[in-house]
Amino acid sequence: MTAVGPLATAQELLREFPVVDGHNDLPWALREQVRYDLDARDIATDQSAHLHTDLARLRAGGVGAQYWSVYVRSDLPDAVPATLEQIDCVRQLIARYPQTLAPALTAADMEAARSQGRIASLMGAEGGHSIANSLATLRALYALGVRYMTLTHNDNVDWADSATDEPGVGGLSAFGRAVVREMNREGMLVDLSHVAATTMRDALDASEAPVIFSHSSSRAVCDHPRNIPDDVLERLPSNGGMAMVTFVPKFVLQAAVDWTAAADENMREHGFHHLATTPEAMKVHRAFEERNPRPVATVSTVADHLDHMREVAGVDHIGIGGDYDGTAFTPDGLSDVSGYPNLIAELLDRGWSKPDLAKLTWQNAVRVLGAAEDVARGLQATRAPSNATIESLDG
C-alpha cells in the first residue's frame, strides 16, 4: 500500500475544510492593470502572467471563501467613489462566474457556498479613509456588502493611528471609538491589520464584538510594525477574535525587512519615492538587487509565525490572509493562490492535528463572522444608529 504524503493529506483536508482567506487585492490589481476590463483579465483563464489569482488556481489552492479587498489608496481625493468602484468590481466578478463564486454576507452564506462547492465571496474595505469620517457612509458600505473594515491603511486617518505613520491621536480618538461601536452595531468586523499597536489596544478596549487581523503576522517572530505584538495576541481569546497570518516576505522574514529598508533608502538617495515603479526607478531598483540579492521567504517562514501565534493566542484564534495581488513578492512555495496546500502540508509535518488545521482554514473565520452577527442583533435591539460627527466628538 502506498503511503499518503503530507501534501495529499493537506489537499484532502482542504476539500472538507477549505481556506477562508482574509485578504486578496485582485479588485485593485484589476483597476490598476486594465481599469476593470474583465475581458482583458478573464480569471476563468490562466492569468499567471499577470495576477496571483484566477479561478483554476483558487480551486487548486483549496480556497472555499475569500474576502476580496475593496482597497483604495489613502491619498486619493475621491476615496469613497473609488471604494464604490471596487465594490462594483467584486459584484461584477460574482455575477460573471456564478458557477464558481457565490455572494456571501453571513456565516450561514459561507457554509451554504461550501455545501454547493462554490467559493464564498465577501468584501473587506482596507482603510478608514473609505468612509470619509462619516458613520452614515460606514453603514452604506455595510449595506453594499462590506463585512470588515481595516481601520487604517499605511497612513493615519483623522481618528486612528497607522502602524507605518507617525503617531497622531495616540491610538483611537473618541470618534474612532464611535466608529468601532457602530461597526459592532452593524455586524461589520473591526480589522486591525495595518494599525498601530496603540490602535490595536484601544480597539480591543472599545469593541463589543470579536475583531480580526485580516493579514498580519507575529511581531515576536519578525519585528515589523505591521505585525502583532504578543500582548495583543494574548487578548484575542477573551475578545473571541482571530489573527490571519500574511505571506508578504517583508512582514514575515527579518532579513527581508532589513533588505527592504536598505532598498527603500537606495531609491530615495537616487531621487525616487521608495514605491516608484517608473522604468527609471525600476532600473535603479534592479541594479540594487543585482548587488544585494533579495532574501527569500519560504513556506517554513510562514509556518514559524503560525506556530508562535498558535502558542500565544490559541488555535481557536488564528487564520490565513495571504495578501495575494497586493504584494510584488511572495514566499517560495506560496507564489500564488494555488499554494495553500503546501502550507498545510508543512504544518502537518510539524505535528498539527487535522482538527486544529480545520479551525485554521475554515472554522475560526466562520465562527468569528457569526459571532459579530450575534452581537449586532443584540445591539440593534437596544441602540439606535449613531449620527455622531468627528467634529462633535474630537473637536
C-alpha positions in Angstrom: 0.0 0.0 0.0 1.3 3.4 -1.0 1.7 5.8 1.9 -0.1 9.1 1.6 2.2 12.1 2.0 1.5 15.4 3.8 0.6 17.2 0.6 -2.0 14.6 -0.4 -3.4 14.7 3.2 -3.5 18.5 3.0 -5.4 18.5 -0.2 -7.9 16.0 1.2 -8.4 18.1 4.3 -9.0 21.3 2.2 -11.7 19.5 0.3 -13.7 19.3 3.6 -12.4 22.4 5.3 -11.3 24.8 2.6 -9.3 28.0 3.2 -11.1 31.2 4.2 -8.5 33.8 3.1 -8.8 37.1 4.8 -7.4 39.4 2.2 -6.9 39.3 -1.6 -6.3 42.6 -3.6 -7.5 41.3 -7.0 -10.0 44.1 -7.4 -7.3 46.8 -7.1 -5.0 44.8 -9.5 -7.8 44.8 -12.0 -8.2 48.5 -11.6 -4.5 49.2 -12.0 -3.9 46.8 -14.9 -7.0 47.1 -17.0 -9.3 49.6 -15.4 -11.8 46.8 -14.6 -12.0 45.4 -18.1 -12.8 41.9 -17.1 -12.5 40.6 -20.6 -8.8 41.7 -20.6 -8.2 39.8 -17.4 -10.7 36.9 -17.6 -9.9 34.9 -14.4 -11.7 31.9 -15.9 -8.5 31.6 -18.0 -4.9 31.3 -16.9 -3.7 34.7 -15.6 -0.4 33.6 -14.1 1.5 36.1 -16.3 -0.4 39.0 -14.7 -2.0 38.0 -11.4 -1.6 35.8 -8.4 -5.3 34.8 -8.7 -7.6 33.1 -11.2 -10.4 30.5 -10.7 -8.4 27.4 -11.5 -5.6 28.3 -9.1 -8.2 29.2 -6.4 -9.6 25.7 -6.9 -6.1 24.1 -6.8 -5.4 26.0 -3.6 -8.4 24.7 -1.8 -9.9 28.2 -1.3 -13.5 28.0 -0.1 -14.1 31.6 0.9 -12.4 34.8 0.0 -12.6 38.3 1.5 -11.9 40.4 -1.6 -10.3 43.7 -0.5 -12.1 46.8 -1.8 -8.9 48.8 -1.1 -8.2 52.2 -2.4 -5.1 54.3 -1.8 -5.3 56.6 1.2 -4.1 59.6 -0.8 -6.9 59.5 -3.3 -9.1 62.7 -3.1 -12.1 60.6 -4.1 -11.7 57.6 -1.8 -15.5 57.0 -1.3 -16.5 56.7 -5.0 -13.3 54.7 -5.7 -14.3 52.3 -3.0 -17.7 52.0 -4.6 -16.0 51.1 -7.9 -14.1 48.4 -6.1 -17.3 47.0 -4.6 -18.8 47.1 -8.1 -15.8 45.1 -9.4 -16.4 42.4 -6.9 -20.1 42.3 -7.8 -19.3 42.0 -11.4 -16.9 39.1 -10.8 -19.5 37.2 -8.8 -22.1 37.8 -11.5 -19.7 36.8 -14.2 -18.6 33.5 -12.6 -21.7 32.2 -10.8 -20.7 28.5 -11.0 -17.6 29.2 -9.0 -18.2 32.4 -6.9 -21.1 32.7 -4.5 -22.1 36.0 -2.9 -21.8 35.8 0.9 -22.9 38.2 3.6 -23.1 35.9 6.6 -21.6 32.9 8.2 -24.6 30.9 7.0 -23.9 32.1 3.4 -20.3 30.8 3.8 -21.5 27.4 4.9 -24.1 27.3 2.1 -21.4 28.1 -0.5 -19.2 25.3 0.9 -22.0 22.8 0.6 -22.5 23.9 -3.1 -18.8 23.6 -3.9 -18.6 27.3 -4.6 -16.2 30.0 -3.2 -18.0 32.3 -0.8 -17.1 35.8 -1.8 -17.1 38.5 0.9 -15.7 42.0 0.9 -13.4 44.0 3.2 -12.7 47.7 3.0 -9.0 48.4 3.6 -8.7 51.7 5.4 -11.0 54.1 7.4 -10.4 56.8 4.7 -13.0 54.9 2.7 -15.8 56.3 5.0 -14.6 59.9 4.9 -15.3 60.4 8.6 -18.9 59.6 8.2 -20.8 56.9 10.1 -23.6 57.1 7.6 -21.1 56.1 4.9 -19.9 53.3 7.1 -23.5 52.0 7.2 -23.8 52.4 3.5 -20.7 50.2 2.9 -22.2 47.6 5.1 -25.5 47.7 3.2 -23.5 47.2 0.0 -21.9 44.0 1.4 -18.7 45.1 3.1 -18.1 42.8 6.1 -14.9 44.2 7.6 -13.1 47.5 7.6 -9.4 47.9 8.3 -9.3 51.0 10.5 -6.3 52.4 8.6 -4.0 51.6 5.7 -0.4 52.8 5.6 -1.4 56.4 6.6 -3.2 57.7 9.7 -6.8 58.7 9.4 -8.2 61.6 11.5 -9.4 59.2 14.2 -6.9 56.3 14.2 -3.1 55.8 14.0 -1.5 53.6 11.4 1.4 51.2 12.1 3.5 52.9 9.4 2.8 56.6 10.1 3.9 59.0 12.9 1.6 58.9 16.0 -1.4 61.2 15.5 -4.2 60.7 18.1 -2.3 58.1 20.2 -4.4 55.2 19.0 -8.1 55.8 18.6 -9.8 59.2 19.2 -13.3 59.5 20.7 -14.7 59.4 17.1 -12.5 56.4 16.4 -14.1 54.6 19.3 -17.5 55.6 17.9 -16.6 54.0 14.6 -15.8 50.8 16.3 -19.1 50.8 18.2 -21.0 51.5 15.1 -19.2 48.7 13.3 -20.2 46.4 16.1 -23.8 47.5 15.8 -23.8 46.9 12.1 -22.1 43.5 12.3 -19.0 44.7 10.4 -15.8 43.1 11.7 -13.2 45.5 13.1 -9.9 44.7 11.2 -6.7 45.7 13.0 -4.2 44.9 10.3 -2.2 48.0 9.4 -3.0 49.9 12.6 -0.5 51.0 15.3 -0.2 48.8 18.4 -1.8 51.6 20.4 -4.8 51.5 18.0 -5.0 47.7 18.4 -5.2 48.0 22.1 -7.8 50.9 22.0 -9.9 48.9 19.6 -9.9 45.8 21.8 -10.9 48.0 24.7 -13.8 49.6 22.7 -15.1 46.6 20.7 -18.1 44.6 21.9 -17.6 42.0 19.2 -14.7 39.9 18.0 -12.0 41.7 16.0 -9.8 40.3 13.2 -6.4 40.9 11.7 -7.1 40.1 8.1 -3.5 39.9 7.0 -0.8 40.3 9.8 1.8 38.1 11.3 3.8 37.9 14.5 6.0 40.8 15.7 7.9 38.5 18.0 9.0 36.4 15.0 9.6 39.3 12.7 10.0 42.8 14.1 7.9 44.9 11.7 5.3 47.4 12.8 2.7 45.8 10.6 2.8 42.7 12.8 1.0 41.9 16.0 2.7 42.2 19.4 2.3 39.2 21.8 0.4 41.3 24.4 -2.3 41.9 21.7 -2.3 38.3 20.6 -2.8 37.3 24.2 -6.1 39.3 24.3 -7.7 37.5 21.4 -9.2 34.6 23.4 -11.1 36.9 25.7 -12.2 39.0 22.7 -13.1 36.0 20.6 -11.3 37.3 17.6 -8.6 36.0 15.3 -5.3 36.9 13.6 -4.9 35.8 10.0 -1.2 35.2 9.1 0.0 37.0 6.0 2.7 35.8 3.5 4.3 39.1 2.5 8.1 38.4 2.8 8.9 41.9 4.2 6.5 41.2 7.0 7.5 37.6 7.8 11.3 37.4 7.2 13.6 39.6 9.3 16.3 39.6 6.6 13.6 40.8 4.1 12.6 43.6 6.5 16.2 44.8 6.6 16.8 44.4 2.9 13.6 46.4 2.1 14.7 49.2 4.4 18.1 49.4 2.5 16.4 49.2 -0.9 14.0 52.0 0.0 16.8 54.2 1.2 18.7 53.5 -2.1 15.6 54.7 -4.0 15.4 57.9 -2.0 19.2 58.5 -2.5 18.6 58.4 -6.2 15.7 60.8 -6.1 12.8 58.4 -6.3 9.9 57.6 -4.0 10.6 54.2 -2.4 7.4 52.8 -4.1 8.1 54.3 -7.5 7.7 51.8 -10.4 8.6 54.0 -13.4 11.1 52.5 -15.8 13.8 54.8 -14.5 13.0 53.9 -10.9 12.9 50.2 -11.6 16.3 50.4 -13.3 17.7 51.8 -10.0 16.0 49.1 -8.1 17.2 46.2 -10.3 20.7 47.5 -10.0 20.4 47.4 -6.2 19.0 43.9 -6.3 21.8 42.7 -8.5 24.3 44.0 -5.9 22.2 42.8 -3.0 20.2 39.6 -3.7 16.8 39.7 -2.2 16.3 37.4 0.8 13.7 34.7 0.0 10.9 33.7 2.5 9.6 30.1 2.3 6.6 28.1 3.5 8.6 27.3 6.6 9.0 31.0 7.3 5.2 31.5 7.4 4.7 28.3 9.4 7.1 29.7 12.1 4.6 32.6 12.5 1.7 30.3 12.8 3.4 28.1 15.4 4.1 31.2 17.5 0.6 32.7 17.0 -1.0 29.4 18.0 1.2 29.2 21.1 0.3 32.8 22.2 -3.3 33.2 21.0 -4.5 29.6 20.8 -5.6 27.6 17.9 -9.1 28.9 18.0 -7.9 32.4 17.2 -5.7 32.1 14.1 -6.3 32.0 10.3 -4.9 32.8 6.9 -4.8 36.1 4.9 -2.2 35.8 2.1 -2.5 39.3 0.6 -2.2 38.0 -2.9 -2.2 40.5 -5.7 -1.4 43.1 -3.1 2.3 42.3 -2.9 5.1 42.2 -5.6 6.9 39.3 -3.9 5.7 36.0 -2.4 7.5 33.1 -0.5 8.8 30.1 -2.2 6.0 27.5 -2.3 3.4 30.2 -1.8 3.8 32.0 -5.1 0.1 32.4 -5.8 -3.4 31.2 -4.5 -2.7 27.6 -5.5 -0.1 27.3 -2.8 -2.1 26.9 0.4 -1.8 23.1 0.4 1.9 23.5 0.7 1.4 25.5 3.9 -1.0 22.9 5.3 1.4 20.1 4.4 4.2 21.9 6.3 2.0 22.3 9.4 1.1 18.6 9.2 4.8 17.8 9.1 5.2 19.9 12.3 2.6 17.8 14.1 -0.6 20.0 13.7 -3.7 17.8 14.0 -6.4 17.7 11.4 -9.0 19.2 13.8 -6.6 22.1 14.5 -6.0 22.7 10.8 -9.8 22.7 10.2 -10.0 25.5 12.7 -7.2 27.4 11.0 -8.5 27.1 7.5 -12.3 27.3 7.9 -14.0 27.1 11.3 -12.4 30.0 13.1 -13.3 32.6 10.4 -16.9 31.3 10.1 -17.3 31.4 13.8 -16.0 35.0 14.2 -18.3 36.4 11.5 -21.2 34.6 13.1 -20.3 36.0 16.5 -20.2 39.5 15.1 -23.7 38.9 13.6 -24.9 37.8 17.0 -23.5 40.9 18.8 -25.1 43.1 16.1 -28.6 41.7 16.7 -28.3 42.4 20.4 -27.1 45.9 19.9 -29.6 46.8 17.3 -32.4 45.8 19.7 -31.1 48.4 22.3 -29.2 51.1 20.4 -30.2 53.4 17.5 -27.7 54.2 14.7 -25.2 56.9 15.7 -25.2 60.2 14.0 -22.2 61.4 15.9 -19.6 63.5 13.9 -15.9 63.8 14.2 -16.4 67.5 15.0 -18.7 66.8 17.9 -16.5 64.1 19.4 -13.0 65.2 18.6 -13.4 68.9 18.5 
